[in-house]
């Protein structure tokens, strides 16, 4: 019996040790599993943050075109984009600043040619968002004005670049201003954004056609004459006041 009890005791101890090892392995697995889950969760959170941050500040959606500068016209221009982002424009640029009423496209485009960023917004934009735009536009080389018929709540435009936004608090707006105001693509970089015109569309609309010019006065030296010509025919005989000689000699 003694041997049987000893054997049974050894077997019992073996089972206890194996059970203890299983518990330790289970605990280690749970610990590493929990730690791994935490790591995976942290990676997912960081990735989500980075993706959202990039989406919030990425300028991938900026529309671009290739207008050349220095194309002036005195008349109203039909632009391809709304609002325009380049092209023909009025010889007078719009003074940079904040306007309560719409301004002429043709003057604003000239300001963008000088390096300005033009922020336009729908006239019914909430006051809180408008205050945000005012703060952004209270700097040099910035234009801010309402724009009836705007395709989105806010549009930021510079020469050949444009970004449509659904909110004034969109983080991409500040990045657009930083990148494109007086940017390397500015046709007349360093030109003034003051000393132009400060009027709105209602105050000084751009005419649809050029004003008619009065006819120029004729040049007197080339004016036609109604008087008849008086030139005498040419002759080889010398002019003289004496009577012509007769054919009979004097006695």
Backbone as CSV, one residue per row, in Angstrom:
resi,resn,N_x,N_y,N_z,CA_x,CA_y,CA_z,C_x,C_y,C_z
1,UNK,0.822,-1.203,0.000,0.000,0.000,0.000,0.861,1.261,0.000
2,UNK,1.995,1.141,0.652,2.861,2.311,0.737,3.327,2.745,-0.646
3,UNK,3.709,1.742,-1.450,4.138,2.071,-2.814,3.003,2.658,-3.633
4,UNK,1.810,2.138,-3.468,0.650,2.634,-4.215,0.318,4.068,-3.808
5,UNK,0.423,4.336,-2.494,0.157,5.700,-2.035,1.209,6.663,-2.576
6,UNK,2.458,6.218,-2.564,3.525,7.087,-3.077,3.341,7.373,-4.562
7,UNK,2.956,6.323,-5.288,2.715,6.516,-6.721,1.545,7.459,-6.967
8,UNK,0.508,7.267,-6.197,-0.670,8.134,-6.343,-0.318,9.585,-6.013
9,UNK,0.560,9.719,-4.960,0.960,11.084,-4.586,1.758,11.738,-5.715
10,UNK,2.679,10.968,-6.304,3.468,11.516,-7.404,2.584,11.911,-8.579
11,UNK,1.633,11.053,-8.884,0.731,11.363,-9.998,-0.104,12.609,-9.696
12,UNK,-0.512,12.721,-8.431,-1.299,13.911,-8.046,-0.461,15.178,-8.172
13,UNK,0.781,15.108,-7.726,1.659,16.274,-7.843,1.921,16.637,-9.311
14,UNK,2.074,15.607,-10.124,2.297,15.859,-11.561,1.090,16.579,-12.169
15,UNK,-0.091,16.082,-11.802,-1.309,16.728,-12.336,-1.415,18.166,-11.849
16,UNK,-1.057,18.421,-10.608,-1.114,19.781,-10.052,-0.132,20.715,-10.783
17,UNK,1.085,20.176,-11.027,2.067,21.006,-11.737,1.614,21.322,-13.161
18,UNK,1.044,20.314,-13.818,0.551,20.537,-15.179,-0.597,21.533,-15.190
19,UNK,-1.461,21.411,-14.186,-2.569,22.369,-14.099,-2.058,23.780,-13.846
20,UNK,-1.031,23.880,-12.998,-0.447,25.183,-12.714,0.179,25.789,-13.976
21,UNK,0.855,24.938,-14.746,1.452,25.415,-15.998,0.378,25.897,-16.973
22,UNK,-0.726,25.144,-17.032,-1.819,25.569,-17.914,-2.372,26.927,-17.486
23,UNK,-2.511,27.133,-16.184,-3.004,28.421,-15.682,-2.036,29.551,-16.028
24,UNK,-0.733,29.245,-15.863,0.276,30.272,-16.181,0.248,30.620,-17.669
25,UNK,0.132,29.562,-18.514,0.070,29.828,-19.948,-1.174,30.641,-20.302
26,UNK,-2.308,30.288,-19.653,-3.550,31.025,-19.915,-3.421,32.488,-19.482
27,UNK,-2.811,32.693,-18.329,-2.626,34.062,-17.836,-1.713,34.857,-18.761
28,UNK,-0.629,34.190,-19.200,0.291,34.874,-20.118,-0.397,35.210,-21.436
29,UNK,-1.195,34.257,-21.894,-1.915,34.492,-23.151,-2.886,35.665,-23.020
30,UNK,-3.603,35.671,-21.882,-4.548,36.770,-21.661,-3.827,38.110,-21.547
31,UNK,-2.676,38.067,-20.851,-1.923,39.306,-20.676,-1.406,39.825,-22.015
32,UNK,-0.780,38.937,-22.776,-0.250,39.353,-24.073,-1.382,39.699,-25.046
33,UNK,-2.452,38.952,-24.934,-3.593,39.259,-25.794,-4.178,40.623,-25.503
34,UNK,-4.307,40.921,-24.187,-4.827,42.235,-23.806,-3.863,43.338,-24.225
35,UNK,-2.562,43.065,-24.010,-1.565,44.062,-24.413,-1.566,44.282,-25.910
36,UNK,-1.683,43.182,-26.640,-1.734,43.316,-28.099,-2.953,44.072,-28.560
37,UNK,-4.083,43.813,-27.885,-5.314,44.523,-28.245,-5.169,46.009,-27.987
38,UNK,-4.492,46.338,-26.862,-4.264,47.752,-26.549,-3.388,48.395,-27.612
39,UNK,-2.336,47.656,-27.996,-1.442,48.192,-29.034,-2.187,48.401,-30.343
40,UNK,-2.971,47.388,-30.709,-3.750,47.507,-31.949,-4.710,48.676,-31.871
41,UNK,-5.343,48.845,-30.710,-6.277,49.958,-30.535,-5.571,51.296,-30.649
42,UNK,-4.380,51.393,-30.019,-3.622,52.639,-30.101,-3.204,52.950,-31.536
43,UNK,-2.758,51.922,-32.252,-2.379,52.120,-33.654,-3.577,52.583,-34.473
44,UNK,-4.734,51.969,-34.218,-5.935,52.355,-34.955,-6.333,53.791,-34.654
45,UNK,-6.222,54.175,-33.370,-6.585,55.553,-32.985,-5.650,56.556,-33.643
46,UNK,-4.342,56.260,-33.618,-3.368,57.170,-34.241,-3.597,57.260,-35.740
47,UNK,-3.834,56.119,-36.368,-4.076,56.114,-37.811,-5.339,56.903,-38.148
48,UNK,-6.384,56.701,-37.336,-7.630,57.435,-37.561,-7.408,58.936,-37.421
49,UNK,-6.624,59.309,-36.416,-6.332,60.731,-36.205,-5.547,61.307,-37.376
50,UNK,-4.533,60.569,-37.824,-3.709,61.060,-38.927,-4.511,61.175,-40.218
51,UNK,-5.372,60.177,-40.463,-6.203,60.224,-41.657,-7.150,61.417,-41.606
52,UNK,-7.781,61.609,-40.436,-8.700,62.743,-40.296,-7.969,64.071,-40.391
53,UNK,-6.759,64.111,-39.806,-5.972,65.344,-39.857,-5.583,65.670,-41.292
54,UNK,-5.191,64.664,-42.027,-4.839,64.885,-43.435,-6.054,65.323,-44.236
55,UNK,-7.189,64.661,-43.981,-8.402,65.030,-44.699,-8.822,66.456,-44.364
56,UNK,-8.571,66.862,-43.104,-8.989,68.192,-42.668,-8.091,69.292,-43.214
57,UNK,-6.851,68.949,-43.566,-5.918,69.987,-44.009,-5.373,69.763,-45.411
58,UNK,-5.749,68.666,-46.054,-5.221,68.366,-47.381,-5.768,69.343,-48.420
59,UNK,-4.903,69.729,-49.344,-5.308,70.621,-50.431,-5.427,69.851,-51.748
60,UNK,-5.657,68.548,-51.643,-5.781,67.725,-52.848,-6.986,68.126,-53.693
61,UNK,-7.997,68.705,-53.063,-9.219,69.058,-53.796,-9.173,70.455,-54.410
62,UNK,-8.029,71.111,-54.351,-7.900,72.432,-54.975,-7.983,72.292,-56.493
63,UNK,-8.883,73.048,-57.105,-8.998,73.068,-58.566,-7.975,74.053,-59.130
64,UNK,-7.353,73.703,-60.258,-6.342,74.563,-60.864,-6.624,74.758,-62.347
65,UNK,-6.088,75.823,-62.893,-6.199,76.092,-64.327,-4.944,76.833,-64.763
66,UNK,-4.912,77.348,-66.005,-3.695,77.968,-66.521,-4.014,79.242,-67.288
67,UNK,-4.468,80.258,-66.578,-4.687,81.557,-67.205,-3.387,82.353,-67.198
68,UNK,-3.168,83.100,-68.279,-2.012,83.996,-68.337,-2.428,85.386,-67.886
69,UNK,-1.484,86.151,-67.397,-1.786,87.482,-66.873,-1.738,88.571,-67.929
70,UNK,-1.961,89.810,-67.450,-1.826,91.017,-68.272,-2.783,91.053,-69.452
71,UNK,-4.024,90.592,-69.263,-5.050,90.680,-70.301,-6.151,91.615,-69.796
72,UNK,-6.096,92.854,-70.230,-7.001,93.869,-69.720,-8.154,94.145,-70.683
73,UNK,-9.299,94.444,-70.118,-10.463,94.833,-70.905,-11.313,95.784,-70.074
74,UNK,-11.939,96.737,-70.737,-12.779,97.714,-70.039,-14.203,97.206,-69.844
75,UNK,-14.547,96.082,-70.443,-15.929,95.621,-70.412,-16.095,94.398,-69.502
76,UNK,-17.340,94.065,-69.238,-17.681,92.928,-68.393,-17.227,91.633,-69.058
77,UNK,-16.727,90.693,-68.245,-16.192,89.433,-68.748,-17.098,88.287,-68.309
78,UNK,-17.348,87.353,-69.201,-18.062,86.123,-68.855,-17.020,85.075,-68.497
79,UNK,-16.952,84.737,-67.227,-15.924,83.816,-66.750,-16.422,82.378,-66.756
80,UNK,-15.493,81.451,-66.937,-15.831,80.035,-66.955,-16.149,79.523,-65.558
81,UNK,-15.413,80.014,-64.550,-15.610,79.560,-63.181,-16.454,80.562,-62.389
82,UNK,-17.082,80.077,-61.317,-17.863,80.921,-60.417,-17.420,80.649,-58.986
83,UNK,-16.732,81.626,-58.385,-16.234,82.882,-58.938,-15.009,82.628,-59.817
84,UNK,-14.565,83.639,-60.546,-13.412,83.429,-61.443,-12.121,83.200,-60.670
85,UNK,-11.177,82.582,-61.349,-9.861,82.334,-60.755,-8.736,82.768,-61.699
86,UNK,-9.049,83.689,-62.605,-8.054,84.203,-63.537,-8.707,84.562,-64.856
87,UNK,-7.907,85.109,-65.763,-8.410,85.476,-67.083,-8.384,86.975,-67.308
88,UNK,-9.131,87.414,-68.309,-9.216,88.846,-68.597,-9.772,89.586,-67.390
89,UNK,-9.374,90.847,-67.233,-9.832,91.603,-66.078,-9.709,93.094,-66.355
90,UNK,-10.319,93.868,-65.473,-10.310,95.323,-65.616,-8.915,95.886,-65.331
91,UNK,-8.536,96.978,-65.989,-7.223,97.576,-65.715,-7.060,98.032,-64.267
92,UNK,-8.166,98.305,-63.557,-8.096,98.737,-62.155,-8.292,97.545,-61.235
93,UNK,-7.433,97.378,-60.262,-7.586,96.290,-59.306,-8.426,96.734,-58.116
94,UNK,-8.990,95.749,-57.416,-9.791,96.031,-56.229,-8.870,96.195,-55.030
95,UNK,-9.080,97.284,-54.270,-8.295,97.450,-53.053,-8.580,96.292,-52.102
96,UNK,-7.554,95.662,-51.576,-7.752,94.549,-50.673,-8.450,95.022,-49.402
97,UNK,-9.279,94.149,-48.823,-10.032,94.501,-47.632,-11.311,93.691,-47.536
98,UNK,-12.177,94.088,-46.613,-13.432,93.393,-46.332,-14.582,94.238,-46.865
99,UNK,-15.420,93.630,-47.694,-16.543,94.332,-48.318,-17.859,93.690,-47.874
100,UNK,-18.837,94.552,-47.596,-20.153,94.074,-47.150,-21.064,93.731,-48.325
101,UNK,-20.726,94.227,-49.505,-21.536,94.007,-50.698,-20.680,93.371,-51.792
102,UNK,-21.312,92.733,-52.789,-20.547,92.118,-53.877,-19.669,93.128,-54.601
103,UNK,-18.543,92.663,-55.079,-17.627,93.494,-55.845,-17.519,92.937,-57.257
104,UNK,-16.988,93.734,-58.157,-16.870,93.314,-59.558,-15.832,92.202,-59.715
105,UNK,-16.227,91.140,-60.431,-15.282,90.073,-60.741,-14.012,90.614,-61.376
106,UNK,-14.200,91.523,-62.315,-13.082,91.986,-63.140,-12.029,92.723,-62.310
107,UNK,-12.460,93.461,-61.274,-11.502,94.143,-60.399,-10.835,93.158,-59.437
108,UNK,-11.628,92.216,-58.923,-11.079,91.230,-57.986,-10.052,90.321,-58.666
109,UNK,-10.306,89.947,-59.909,-9.352,89.099,-60.633,-8.018,89.823,-60.787
110,UNK,-8.073,91.133,-61.019,-6.829,91.898,-61.133,-6.067,91.854,-59.807
111,UNK,-6.784,91.914,-58.680,-6.119,91.827,-57.377,-5.457,90.468,-57.190
112,UNK,-6.122,89.411,-57.651,-5.514,88.078,-57.565,-4.262,87.996,-58.433
113,UNK,-4.262,88.719,-59.546,-3.071,88.754,-60.394,-1.892,89.359,-59.630
114,UNK,-2.206,90.222,-58.645,-1.165,90.849,-57.821,-0.789,89.987,-56.619
115,UNK,-1.479,88.847,-56.416,-1.129,87.958,-55.312,-2.170,87.808,-54.233
116,UNK,-3.343,88.435,-54.384,-4.368,88.379,-53.348,-5.120,87.052,-53.362
117,UNK,-5.622,86.658,-52.192,-6.579,85.561,-52.064,-7.950,86.187,-51.847
118,UNK,-8.917,85.769,-52.663,-10.275,86.309,-52.598,-11.181,85.260,-51.968
119,UNK,-11.696,85.567,-50.772,-12.651,84.688,-50.110,-14.062,85.207,-50.383
120,UNK,-14.889,84.355,-50.955,-16.284,84.706,-51.206,-17.181,83.772,-50.394
121,UNK,-18.370,84.247,-50.046,-19.275,83.446,-49.233,-20.719,83.705,-49.638
122,UNK,-21.579,82.730,-49.371,-22.997,82.896,-49.648,-23.560,83.975,-48.729
123,UNK,-24.408,84.854,-49.259,-24.897,85.986,-48.457,-25.609,85.598,-47.172
124,UNK,-26.162,84.379,-47.083,-26.868,83.973,-45.869,-25.984,83.177,-44.914
125,UNK,-24.669,83.277,-45.045,-23.759,82.566,-44.150,-23.987,83.022,-42.712
126,UNK,-24.069,82.082,-41.743,-24.285,82.469,-40.346,-23.222,83.444,-39.846
127,UNK,-23.626,84.297,-38.927,-22.738,85.342,-38.427,-21.465,84.772,-37.809
128,UNK,-21.585,83.669,-37.068,-20.398,83.087,-36.426,-19.351,82.691,-37.467
129,UNK,-19.804,82.124,-38.583,-18.861,81.741,-39.633,-18.307,82.967,-40.344
130,UNK,-19.163,83.984,-40.523,-18.701,85.220,-41.155,-17.634,85.893,-40.295
131,UNK,-17.793,85.835,-38.983,-16.775,86.406,-38.092,-15.441,85.681,-38.259
132,UNK,-15.501,84.372,-38.461,-14.275,83.603,-38.706,-13.594,84.066,-39.985
133,UNK,-14.379,84.287,-41.041,-13.815,84.758,-42.309,-13.230,86.157,-42.158
134,UNK,-13.903,87.008,-41.389,-13.396,88.366,-41.187,-12.025,88.345,-40.516
135,UNK,-11.877,87.438,-39.570,-10.589,87.341,-38.879,-9.491,86.902,-39.839
136,UNK,-9.810,85.946,-40.701,-8.824,85.475,-41.675,-8.481,86.547,-42.709
137,UNK,-9.481,87.362,-43.057,-9.289,88.350,-44.125,-8.726,89.676,-43.626
138,UNK,-8.540,89.800,-42.329,-8.047,91.068,-41.782,-6.525,91.150,-41.874
139,UNK,-5.991,90.774,-43.005,-4.542,90.794,-43.235,-4.289,91.341,-44.637
140,UNK,-3.030,91.569,-44.957,-2.710,92.124,-46.264,-2.967,91.096,-47.368
141,UNK,-3.199,91.585,-48.557,-3.434,90.772,-49.755,-4.590,89.783,-49.561
142,UNK,-5.659,90.272,-48.903,-6.860,89.461,-48.709,-8.084,90.267,-49.148
143,UNK,-8.997,89.584,-49.845,-10.284,90.159,-50.228,-11.383,89.290,-49.634
144,UNK,-12.430,89.922,-49.108,-13.581,89.187,-48.592,-14.843,89.898,-49.041
145,UNK,-15.762,89.144,-49.646,-17.016,89.751,-50.096,-18.077,88.670,-50.260
146,UNK,-19.362,89.048,-50.096,-20.442,88.089,-50.399,-20.533,87.873,-51.895
147,UNK,-21.098,86.717,-52.288,-21.190,86.389,-53.709,-22.484,85.642,-53.963
148,UNK,-23.506,86.299,-54.459,-24.770,85.614,-54.767,-24.555,84.500,-55.789
149,UNK,-25.232,83.373,-55.589,-25.123,82.264,-56.529,-23.869,81.433,-56.371
150,UNK,-23.172,81.572,-55.253,-21.944,80.811,-55.021,-22.264,79.317,-54.949
151,UNK,-21.434,78.447,-55.562,-21.746,77.010,-55.604,-21.556,76.295,-54.270
152,UNK,-20.865,76.890,-53.309,-20.724,76.305,-51.975,-20.728,77.443,-50.961
153,UNK,-20.783,77.097,-49.680,-20.915,78.139,-48.662,-19.762,79.134,-48.686
154,UNK,-18.559,78.624,-48.894,-17.360,79.470,-48.922,-16.466,79.002,-50.067
155,UNK,-15.867,79.947,-50.779,-14.917,79.614,-51.839,-13.683,80.497,-51.668
156,UNK,-12.519,79.881,-51.668,-11.255,80.617,-51.625,-10.614,80.540,-53.008
157,UNK,-10.234,81.702,-53.542,-9.661,81.753,-54.896,-8.373,82.561,-54.893
158,UNK,-7.415,82.076,-55.659,-6.221,82.850,-55.988,-6.016,82.667,-57.483
159,UNK,-4.998,83.299,-58.044,-4.780,83.188,-59.484,-4.510,81.730,-59.848
160,UNK,-5.426,81.138,-60.635,-5.325,79.761,-61.135,-5.569,78.679,-60.080
161,UNK,-6.062,79.046,-58.887,-6.319,78.057,-57.843,-7.636,78.378,-57.132
162,UNK,-8.383,77.320,-56.769,-9.668,77.549,-56.110,-10.045,76.348,-55.242
163,UNK,-10.624,76.644,-54.059,-11.038,75.610,-53.118,-12.457,75.912,-52.641
164,UNK,-13.367,74.964,-52.853,-14.749,75.096,-52.406,-14.902,74.430,-51.043
165,UNK,-15.566,75.101,-50.104,-15.695,74.625,-48.729,-17.146,74.710,-48.268
166,UNK,-17.509,73.838,-47.342,-18.855,73.845,-46.782,-18.934,74.550,-45.439
167,UNK,-17.778,75.034,-44.957,-17.768,75.719,-43.671,-16.593,76.679,-43.601
168,UNK,-16.799,77.797,-42.908,-15.718,78.757,-42.717,-14.674,78.235,-41.749
169,UNK,-15.020,77.215,-40.952,-14.089,76.667,-39.973,-13.280,75.496,-40.527
170,UNK,-13.448,75.184,-41.795,-12.681,74.104,-42.420,-11.191,74.433,-42.335
171,UNK,-10.404,73.498,-41.800,-8.983,73.743,-41.614,-8.208,73.968,-42.893
172,UNK,-8.772,73.556,-44.019,-8.070,73.725,-45.285,-8.006,75.183,-45.739
173,UNK,-8.919,76.012,-45.224,-8.953,77.409,-45.650,-7.674,78.135,-45.257
174,UNK,-7.250,77.972,-44.015,-6.017,78.628,-43.564,-4.814,78.122,-44.344
175,UNK,-4.782,76.823,-44.641,-3.668,76.266,-45.418,-3.654,76.813,-46.834
176,UNK,-4.833,76.990,-47.423,-4.920,77.550,-48.769,-4.328,78.959,-48.784
177,UNK,-4.703,79.764,-47.804,-4.197,81.141,-47.744,-2.682,81.142,-47.610
178,UNK,-2.164,80.295,-46.717,-0.715,80.240,-46.497,0.034,79.837,-47.774
179,UNK,-0.532,78.896,-48.498,0.163,78.370,-49.680,0.040,79.275,-50.892
180,UNK,-1.128,79.878,-51.111,-1.367,80.546,-52.388,-1.347,82.078,-52.332
181,UNK,-1.401,82.675,-51.174,-1.303,84.142,-51.129,0.115,84.562,-51.484
182,UNK,0.233,85.402,-52.512,1.551,85.800,-53.018,2.402,84.562,-53.323
183,UNK,1.757,83.550,-53.865,2.447,82.308,-54.178,3.324,82.420,-55.414
184,UNK,4.098,81.388,-55.684,5.033,81.428,-56.826,4.333,81.529,-58.176
185,UNK,3.054,81.179,-58.261,2.338,81.273,-59.529,1.693,82.627,-59.773
186,UNK,1.948,83.598,-58.905,1.366,84.940,-59.050,1.979,85.641,-60.261
187,UNK,1.165,86.073,-61.252,1.741,86.702,-62.455,2.490,87.992,-62.166
188,UNK,1.953,88.819,-61.241,2.590,90.105,-60.943,2.923,90.151,-59.459
189,UNK,3.765,89.234,-59.032,4.133,89.119,-57.630,4.787,90.410,-57.137
190,UNK,4.287,90.913,-56.013,4.832,92.134,-55.434,4.101,93.388,-55.844
191,UNK,3.171,93.287,-56.817,2.393,94.467,-57.212,1.437,94.838,-56.078
192,UNK,1.008,96.083,-56.057,0.215,96.614,-54.951,-1.196,96.034,-54.905
193,UNK,-1.734,95.979,-53.684,-3.132,95.596,-53.499,-3.906,96.762,-52.887
194,UNK,-3.384,97.960,-53.050,-4.065,99.186,-52.645,-3.836,100.215,-53.742
195,UNK,-4.521,101.341,-53.646,-4.376,102.359,-54.675,-5.166,102.084,-55.924
196,UNK,-6.070,101.081,-55.865,-6.922,100.775,-57.018,-8.304,101.371,-56.834
197,UNK,-9.328,100.522,-56.835,-10.698,100.991,-56.620,-11.267,100.305,-55.381
198,UNK,-12.128,101.025,-54.670,-12.752,100.490,-53.474,-14.253,100.448,-53.576
199,UNK,-14.764,100.495,-54.797,-16.208,100.521,-55.006,-16.765,99.101,-55.152
200,UNK,-18.061,98.974,-54.905,-18.742,97.698,-55.071,-19.405,97.644,-56.441
201,UNK,-19.986,96.501,-56.761,-20.675,96.357,-58.045,-21.840,97.329,-58.156
202,UNK,-22.570,97.503,-57.063,-23.718,98.408,-57.087,-23.287,99.845,-57.312
203,UNK,-22.129,100.202,-56.803,-21.660,101.585,-56.919,-21.025,101.872,-58.279
204,UNK,-20.340,100.912,-58.845,-19.633,101.145,-60.119,-19.622,99.863,-60.935
205,UNK,-20.750,99.497,-61.532,-20.785,98.260,-62.327,-19.903,98.362,-63.566
206,UNK,-19.339,97.238,-63.959,-18.543,97.184,-65.181,-19.503,97.161,-66.369
207,UNK,-19.298,98.018,-67.368,-20.219,98.042,-68.520,-20.106,96.775,-69.364
208,UNK,-21.234,96.390,-69.952,-21.254,95.195,-70.798,-20.559,95.439,-72.124
209,UNK,-20.597,96.682,-72.601,-19.941,97.025,-73.867,-19.102,98.268,-73.667
210,UNK,-18.119,98.440,-74.517,-17.257,99.611,-74.437,-18.027,100.851,-74.862
211,UNK,-17.801,101.989,-74.221,-18.483,103.216,-74.637,-18.097,103.594,-76.057
212,UNK,-19.081,104.125,-76.812,-18.806,104.517,-78.196,-17.886,105.714,-78.222
213,UNK,-16.983,105.748,-79.205,-16.033,106.839,-79.347,-16.541,107.849,-80.362
214,UNK,-16.425,109.190,-80.108,-16.828,110.189,-81.100,-15.934,110.114,-82.324
215,UNK,-16.474,110.418,-83.522,-15.642,110.353,-84.726,-14.521,111.374,-84.674
216,UNK,-13.368,110.996,-85.177,-12.213,111.894,-85.170,-12.401,113.005,-86.190
217,UNK,-11.912,114.240,-85.864,-11.997,115.380,-86.784,-11.113,115.119,-87.994
218,UNK,-11.576,115.491,-89.229,-10.745,115.249,-90.416,-9.508,116.113,-90.426
219,UNK,-8.458,115.632,-91.027,-7.202,116.367,-91.159,-7.344,117.357,-92.309
220,UNK,-7.175,118.672,-92.013,-7.376,119.709,-93.035,-6.424,119.550,-94.210
221,UNK,-5.225,119.013,-93.926,-4.247,118.909,-95.006,-4.637,117.861,-96.035
222,UNK,-5.517,116.941,-95.625,-5.904,115.896,-96.574,-7.376,115.939,-96.917
223,UNK,-8.069,117.018,-96.443,-9.505,117.105,-96.699,-9.771,117.325,-98.177
224,UNK,-10.775,116.659,-98.761,-11.085,116.864,-100.180,-11.652,118.257,-100.429
225,UNK,-11.443,118.813,-101.661,-11.919,120.159,-102.022,-12.960,120.062,-103.119
226,UNK,-14.021,120.935,-103.013,-15.047,120.989,-104.051,-14.696,121.969,-105.152
227,UNK,-13.596,122.751,-105.014,-13.241,123.753,-106.017,-12.685,123.067,-107.256
228,UNK,-13.017,123.604,-108.484,-12.486,122.996,-109.721,-10.987,123.202,-109.828
229,UNK,-10.331,122.346,-110.567,-8.883,122.467,-110.769,-8.586,123.625,-111.690
230,UNK,-7.508,124.388,-111.429,-7.171,125.575,-112.214,-5.798,125.487,-112.838
231,UNK,-5.187,124.349,-112.748,-3.837,124.229,-113.307,-3.900,124.415,-114.820
232,UNK,-3.029,125.327,-115.423,-2.963,125.571,-116.879,-2.108,124.511,-117.520
233,UNK,-2.374,124.208,-118.781,-1.533,123.226,-119.447,-0.117,123.745,-119.628
234,UNK,0.840,122.888,-119.642,2.244,123.297,-119.775,2.538,123.725,-121.198
235,UNK,3.511,124.703,-121.367,3.938,125.167,-122.691,5.427,125.425,-122.689
236,UNK,6.040,125.277,-123.905,7.479,125.525,-124.008,7.780,126.974,-124.335
237,UNK,6.765,127.741,-124.759,7.017,129.139,-125.173,7.194,130.006,-123.963
238,UNK,8.084,130.973,-123.976,8.288,131.858,-122.829,7.088,132.763,-122.672
239,UNK,6.757,133.059,-121.405,5.626,133.957,-121.149,6.032,135.376,-121.510
240,UNK,5.104,136.141,-122.147,5.396,137.536,-122.532,4.104,138.317,-122.654
241,UNK,4.255,139.665,-122.389,3.078,140.530,-122.532,3.038,141.184,-123.905
242,UNK,4.113,141.119,-124.899,4.170,141.785,-126.210,3.311,141.034,-127.208
243,UNK,2.753,141.794,-128.283,1.962,141.123,-129.326,2.842,140.255,-130.203
244,UNK,2.226,139.231,-130.710,2.977,138.313,-131.567,3.435,139.021,-132.833
245,UNK,4.673,138.844,-133.402,5.169,139.530,-134.622,4.403,139.080,-135.843
246,UNK,4.247,140.064,-136.803,3.554,139.721,-138.055,4.553,139.122,-139.039
247,UNK,4.037,138.629,-140.147,4.923,137.989,-141.133,5.502,139.002,-142.133
248,UNK,5.125,140.368,-142.109,5.652,141.379,-143.076,6.697,142.198,-142.379
249,UNK,7.875,142.322,-142.946,8.920,143.129,-142.309,8.554,144.612,-142.357
250,UNK,9.056,145.361,-141.443,8.813,146.799,-141.396,9.581,147.457,-142.506
251,UNK,8.979,148.631,-143.060,9.660,149.325,-144.155,10.913,150.006,-143.672
